[in-house]
Amino acid sequence: MAVTLYDIAKASGISVSTVSRILNKKTVKHRISKETEKLVLKTARELNYRPNQLARGLRLKKTHTIGLVAPDISNPFFAYLVKSIQSVAHKLGYSVVVCDTNEDLSLEVEHTSLLVSKGVDGLIVMPVGQKCSHLEALVKSGTPLVVVDRSFDELKTNTVIVDNHSGAFEAVEHLIEHGHTRIAIIQGIPETYTAQGRLRGYKDALMKHSIEVDESLIVGKDFRQESGYIETKLLLKAGQPPTAIFTTSDLITLGSIQAIQEEGLSIPDDISMVAFDDIDSVAFFRCPITAVAQPKENMGEIAATLLLDQLKGVKKDEPKRITLKPKLIIRESVSRVPAPATVGVF
């Protein structure tokens, strides 16, 4: 059974109100003697007293707990963000409750509602990215909220994102500079902010170099490994397969590599690849993968800092929308396509 203030009061012979004041660090305010304070603290230690944080939170209307909602923590990108956010929160005395929505919007709605009902001080949400009416309701209710990665233009709250367009543009242009014109893209959930930005970057790079967009090379329905595997299998079996694949998430990349290997092909000899996201291990693959690296650590730190500033009552003006630049890391997964031979005129 948990030790209570009444137990400490009975064991020490001190009133419950005085015990409460000492344990809540109000000794000086209420002019309690050092001897009494020492006795109460000694008794509390001997009884192995642990304060009831839930009750204290309800009394102070603060729980020092943050709700963190992620779409898929099996995805290395989101797992890294969770770790970064937890690290910052812990240093500032906050606990983090993590919920995984499994890329399911209905679960996202359920989890955010549950976390608020449990009294978290604020929320960091990495949305599935399809709808935001439930998040708009949180903002209107005054719940401190930061959105990370998959954002919504209409949602007026602090947001941390990456420049998906520029990252994708640079990745595809790198392939084009190596002579590739049949470049497939395996996208994530099509209607999400991240997928749309990466698709626009892909198309804009092709159009800049006067390469016609082939809709048959735009495939994919979600960010999972299975999608990368299936779509790559289908691309490789097509009548005119691509010479390069641009994958748009860590898990898609893993699935795509698995499919390529199963077909007895190798990167980059048979097909080139550039990935969006940069798994820590890709540099050590049989063929290290050229990748668009997102500043994951900075994203998590900034998101946590924005929320904790809100919770500390730091004055805010308009909600901040912070866009970070990704970086193309060139490795060995892109080969050069030979220029077509010219026929001499005699």
C-alpha positions as CSV (number, residue, x, y, z in Angstrom):
1,M,0.0,0.0,0.0
2,A,1.3,3.5,-0.9
3,V,2.6,5.6,2.0
4,T,0.5,8.8,2.6
5,L,1.0,12.1,4.3
6,Y,-1.1,10.8,7.1
7,D,1.4,7.9,7.6
8,I,4.3,10.3,7.8
9,A,2.4,12.6,10.2
10,K,1.6,9.7,12.5
11,A,5.2,8.3,12.5
12,S,6.8,11.7,13.1
13,G,4.2,13.2,15.4
14,I,3.9,16.2,13.1
15,S,0.6,17.6,11.8
16,V,-0.5,16.6,8.3
17,S,-0.6,20.2,7.2
18,T,3.0,20.8,8.3
19,V,4.2,17.5,6.6
20,S,2.5,18.7,3.4
21,R,4.2,22.1,3.5
22,I,7.6,20.5,4.0
23,L,7.2,18.0,1.3
24,N,6.0,20.7,-1.1
25,K,9.1,22.8,-0.3
26,K,7.2,25.6,1.5
27,T,9.2,25.4,4.8
28,V,10.5,29.0,4.6
29,K,7.2,30.5,3.6
30,H,5.5,29.0,6.7
31,R,8.5,29.5,9.0
32,I,8.9,25.8,9.8
33,S,12.0,25.0,11.9
34,K,15.0,23.2,10.4
35,E,14.6,20.4,13.0
36,T,11.0,19.8,12.1
37,E,11.9,19.7,8.4
38,K,14.8,17.2,9.0
39,L,12.5,15.0,11.0
40,V,9.8,14.9,8.4
41,L,12.2,14.2,5.5
42,K,13.9,11.5,7.5
43,T,10.6,9.8,8.3
44,A,9.5,10.1,4.6
45,R,12.7,8.4,3.5
46,E,12.4,5.6,6.1
47,L,8.8,4.9,5.0
48,N,9.9,5.0,1.3
49,Y,7.4,7.7,0.5
50,R,6.7,8.5,-3.1
51,P,4.6,11.5,-4.0
52,N,1.3,10.9,-5.9
53,Q,2.2,12.8,-9.1
54,L,-1.4,12.3,-10.5
55,A,-3.0,13.9,-7.5
56,R,-0.4,16.7,-7.5
57,G,-1.0,17.3,-11.2
58,L,-4.7,17.6,-10.7
59,R,-4.2,20.1,-7.9
60,L,-1.8,22.2,-9.8
61,K,-3.4,21.6,-13.2
62,K,0.0,20.4,-14.5
63,T,1.3,16.9,-14.9
64,H,4.7,17.6,-16.4
65,T,3.7,15.1,-19.0
66,I,3.8,15.5,-22.8
67,G,1.7,13.4,-25.2
68,L,3.6,12.3,-28.3
69,V,1.7,10.8,-31.3
70,A,3.7,9.1,-34.1
71,P,2.3,7.4,-37.3
72,D,4.7,4.4,-37.2
73,I,7.6,4.1,-34.7
74,S,8.9,1.0,-36.6
75,N,10.0,3.6,-39.2
76,P,13.5,4.6,-38.2
77,F,12.8,8.3,-39.0
78,F,9.9,8.5,-36.5
79,A,11.8,6.4,-33.9
80,Y,14.7,8.9,-34.1
81,L,12.3,11.8,-33.7
82,V,10.7,10.2,-30.7
83,K,14.1,9.7,-29.1
84,S,15.2,13.3,-29.7
85,I,12.0,14.7,-28.3
86,Q,12.2,12.5,-25.2
87,S,15.8,13.6,-24.6
88,V,14.9,17.3,-24.5
89,A,11.8,16.8,-22.5
90,H,13.5,14.6,-19.9
91,K,16.3,17.2,-19.4
92,L,13.6,19.8,-18.5
93,G,11.7,17.6,-16.1
94,Y,8.9,16.3,-18.4
95,S,7.8,12.7,-19.0
96,V,6.6,11.6,-22.5
97,V,3.7,9.3,-23.3
98,V,4.2,7.9,-26.8
99,C,1.3,6.6,-28.9
100,D,1.7,4.8,-32.3
101,T,-1.2,5.3,-34.7
102,N,0.0,2.7,-37.2
103,E,-0.7,5.1,-40.0
104,D,-4.4,5.0,-39.1
105,L,-6.3,8.3,-38.9
106,S,-9.0,6.9,-36.6
107,L,-6.4,5.8,-34.1
108,E,-4.7,9.2,-34.3
109,V,-8.0,10.9,-33.3
110,E,-8.6,8.3,-30.5
111,H,-5.0,8.7,-29.1
112,T,-5.0,12.5,-29.1
113,S,-8.4,12.6,-27.4
114,L,-7.2,10.0,-24.8
115,L,-4.0,11.9,-24.0
116,V,-5.9,15.1,-23.5
117,S,-8.4,13.3,-21.2
118,K,-5.4,12.0,-19.2
119,G,-4.3,15.5,-18.5
120,V,-1.1,15.9,-20.5
121,D,0.2,19.4,-20.5
122,G,0.6,19.5,-24.3
123,L,0.9,17.4,-27.5
124,I,3.5,16.9,-30.2
125,V,1.8,15.2,-33.1
126,M,3.4,13.6,-36.2
127,P,0.1,13.2,-38.1
128,V,-0.9,10.5,-40.6
129,G,-1.5,13.6,-42.7
130,Q,-4.9,13.0,-44.2
131,K,-7.2,15.3,-42.1
132,C,-6.7,17.8,-39.4
133,S,-10.2,18.7,-38.0
134,H,-9.4,17.0,-34.7
135,L,-6.2,19.0,-34.4
136,E,-8.0,22.2,-35.2
137,A,-10.3,21.5,-32.4
138,L,-7.4,21.1,-30.0
139,V,-5.9,24.4,-31.1
140,K,-9.3,26.2,-30.6
141,S,-9.6,24.6,-27.1
142,G,-6.2,26.1,-26.1
143,T,-4.3,22.8,-25.9
144,P,-0.6,23.5,-26.6
145,L,0.2,21.7,-29.8
146,V,3.2,21.2,-32.1
147,V,2.9,19.4,-35.4
148,V,5.9,17.7,-36.9
149,D,6.7,16.4,-40.5
150,R,3.3,16.0,-42.2
151,S,1.7,19.4,-41.8
152,F,-1.4,21.2,-42.9
153,D,-1.4,24.8,-44.4
154,E,-4.7,25.6,-42.7
155,L,-3.7,24.5,-39.2
156,K,-2.6,27.5,-37.2
157,T,-0.2,26.0,-34.7
158,N,3.6,25.6,-34.3
159,T,4.9,23.4,-37.0
160,V,8.3,21.8,-37.8
161,I,8.8,20.5,-41.3
162,V,11.5,19.7,-43.9
163,D,11.7,21.2,-47.4
164,N,10.5,18.1,-49.1
165,H,10.3,19.8,-52.5
166,S,14.0,20.9,-52.6
167,G,15.2,17.5,-51.2
168,A,13.3,15.6,-53.9
169,F,14.4,18.0,-56.6
170,E,18.0,17.6,-55.7
171,A,17.8,13.8,-55.6
172,V,16.2,13.5,-59.0
173,E,18.4,16.0,-60.6
174,H,21.4,14.0,-59.3
175,L,20.0,11.0,-61.2
176,I,19.4,13.1,-64.3
177,E,23.0,14.4,-64.2
178,H,24.1,10.8,-64.5
179,G,22.1,10.3,-67.7
180,H,18.9,8.8,-66.2
181,T,15.6,9.7,-67.9
182,R,13.4,6.8,-66.9
183,I,13.2,7.5,-63.2
184,A,10.5,5.9,-61.0
185,I,9.3,7.4,-57.8
186,I,7.8,5.2,-55.0
187,Q,5.8,7.7,-53.0
188,G,4.1,7.5,-49.6
189,I,0.4,8.3,-48.8
190,P,-0.5,10.4,-51.8
191,E,-2.6,13.1,-50.2
192,T,-0.1,13.9,-47.4
193,Y,2.0,17.1,-47.2
194,T,5.3,15.2,-47.4
195,A,4.3,12.9,-50.3
196,Q,2.9,15.9,-52.3
197,G,6.1,17.9,-51.7
198,R,8.4,15.1,-52.8
199,L,6.3,14.4,-55.9
200,R,6.4,18.0,-56.9
201,G,10.1,18.1,-56.5
202,Y,10.4,14.9,-58.6
203,K,8.2,16.4,-61.4
204,D,9.9,19.8,-61.4
205,A,13.3,18.2,-61.8
206,L,12.2,16.3,-64.8
207,M,10.5,19.3,-66.3
208,K,13.5,21.5,-65.8
209,H,15.5,19.1,-67.9
210,S,12.7,18.7,-70.5
211,I,12.0,15.1,-69.6
212,E,8.4,14.1,-70.0
213,V,6.6,12.9,-66.8
214,D,5.6,9.3,-67.3
215,E,2.7,8.6,-64.9
216,S,3.4,4.9,-65.1
217,L,6.6,5.6,-63.2
218,I,4.8,7.3,-60.3
219,V,3.7,4.5,-57.9
220,G,3.1,3.8,-54.2
221,K,0.3,4.2,-51.7
222,D,2.0,4.5,-48.3
223,F,5.3,4.8,-46.5
224,R,5.7,1.1,-45.5
225,Q,8.3,-1.5,-46.4
226,E,5.7,-3.7,-48.1
227,S,4.8,-0.9,-50.5
228,G,8.4,-0.4,-51.5
229,Y,8.8,-4.2,-52.1
230,I,5.6,-4.7,-54.2
231,E,6.0,-1.5,-56.3
232,T,9.6,-2.3,-57.1
233,K,8.7,-5.9,-58.1
234,L,6.1,-4.4,-60.5
235,L,8.4,-1.8,-61.9
236,L,11.1,-4.3,-62.6
237,K,8.6,-6.6,-64.4
238,A,7.3,-3.8,-66.6
239,G,7.9,-3.8,-70.4
240,Q,10.2,-0.9,-70.1
241,P,11.6,-0.8,-66.5
242,P,13.2,2.3,-65.0
243,T,16.9,2.7,-64.9
244,A,16.6,4.4,-61.5
245,I,14.3,4.5,-58.5
246,F,13.7,7.4,-56.1
247,T,12.3,6.0,-52.8
248,T,10.6,8.4,-50.5
249,S,11.0,6.9,-47.0
250,D,13.3,4.6,-45.0
251,L,10.9,1.7,-45.1
252,I,10.1,2.0,-48.8
253,T,13.9,1.9,-49.4
254,L,14.3,-1.3,-47.5
255,G,11.5,-2.9,-49.3
256,S,12.8,-1.8,-52.7
257,I,16.3,-3.1,-52.0
258,Q,14.8,-6.5,-51.0
259,A,12.9,-6.7,-54.2
260,I,15.9,-5.8,-56.3
261,Q,18.0,-8.4,-54.7
262,E,15.4,-11.1,-55.1
263,E,15.3,-10.4,-58.8
264,G,19.0,-11.1,-59.0
265,L,19.8,-7.5,-59.8
266,S,22.4,-5.2,-58.1
267,I,22.6,-1.5,-57.2
268,P,24.0,0.4,-59.1
269,D,25.1,-2.0,-61.9
270,D,21.6,-2.9,-62.9
271,I,19.5,-0.1,-61.4
272,S,20.4,3.1,-59.6
273,M,18.7,4.4,-56.4
274,V,18.4,7.6,-54.4
275,A,16.4,7.5,-51.1
276,F,14.6,10.2,-49.1
277,D,15.5,9.7,-45.5
278,D,18.9,8.4,-44.5
279,I,18.9,5.3,-42.3
280,D,21.9,5.1,-40.1
281,S,22.9,1.8,-41.6
282,V,22.6,2.7,-45.4
283,A,26.2,3.7,-45.5
284,F,27.2,0.1,-44.6
285,F,25.0,-1.7,-47.1
286,R,26.6,-3.8,-49.8
287,C,26.1,-0.7,-52.0
288,P,26.0,2.4,-49.8
289,I,22.8,4.3,-50.8
290,T,22.8,8.0,-51.9
291,A,20.2,9.6,-49.7
292,V,18.5,12.9,-48.9
293,A,19.2,13.2,-45.1
294,Q,16.6,15.0,-43.0
295,P,17.9,16.9,-39.9
296,K,16.1,14.5,-37.6
297,E,17.8,15.5,-34.4
298,N,17.1,19.2,-35.0
299,M,13.5,18.5,-35.9
300,G,12.9,16.7,-32.6
301,E,14.8,19.3,-30.5
302,I,13.0,22.2,-32.1
303,A,9.6,20.6,-31.7
304,A,10.1,19.8,-28.0
305,T,11.5,23.3,-27.4
306,L,8.5,25.0,-29.1
307,L,6.1,23.0,-27.0
308,L,8.0,23.5,-23.7
309,D,8.2,27.2,-24.3
310,Q,4.4,27.3,-24.6
311,L,4.1,25.3,-21.4
312,K,6.4,27.7,-19.6
313,G,4.2,30.6,-20.7
314,V,6.7,32.1,-23.1
315,K,4.9,34.9,-24.9
316,K,4.1,33.9,-28.5
317,D,2.9,36.0,-31.4
318,E,1.9,34.1,-34.5
319,P,2.5,30.3,-34.6
320,K,5.9,29.5,-36.0
321,R,6.3,27.4,-39.1
322,I,9.9,26.2,-39.2
323,T,11.2,24.6,-42.4
324,L,14.5,22.9,-42.3
325,K,16.7,22.0,-45.3
326,P,17.6,18.4,-46.1
327,K,21.0,17.5,-47.5
328,L,21.9,15.1,-50.3
329,I,24.6,12.7,-49.2
330,I,26.3,11.2,-52.3
331,R,27.4,7.6,-52.0
332,E,27.7,4.8,-54.5
333,S,24.2,3.8,-55.6
334,V,24.0,5.9,-58.8
335,S,25.7,4.7,-62.0
336,R,26.2,6.8,-65.1
337,V,24.0,5.9,-68.1
338,P,26.1,5.8,-71.3
339,A,25.1,8.5,-73.8
340,P,23.4,7.0,-76.9
341,A,25.8,6.3,-79.7
342,T,25.7,8.8,-82.6
343,V,25.5,7.5,-86.1
344,G,28.0,9.1,-88.4
345,V,27.0,10.6,-91.8
346,F,29.2,9.6,-94.7
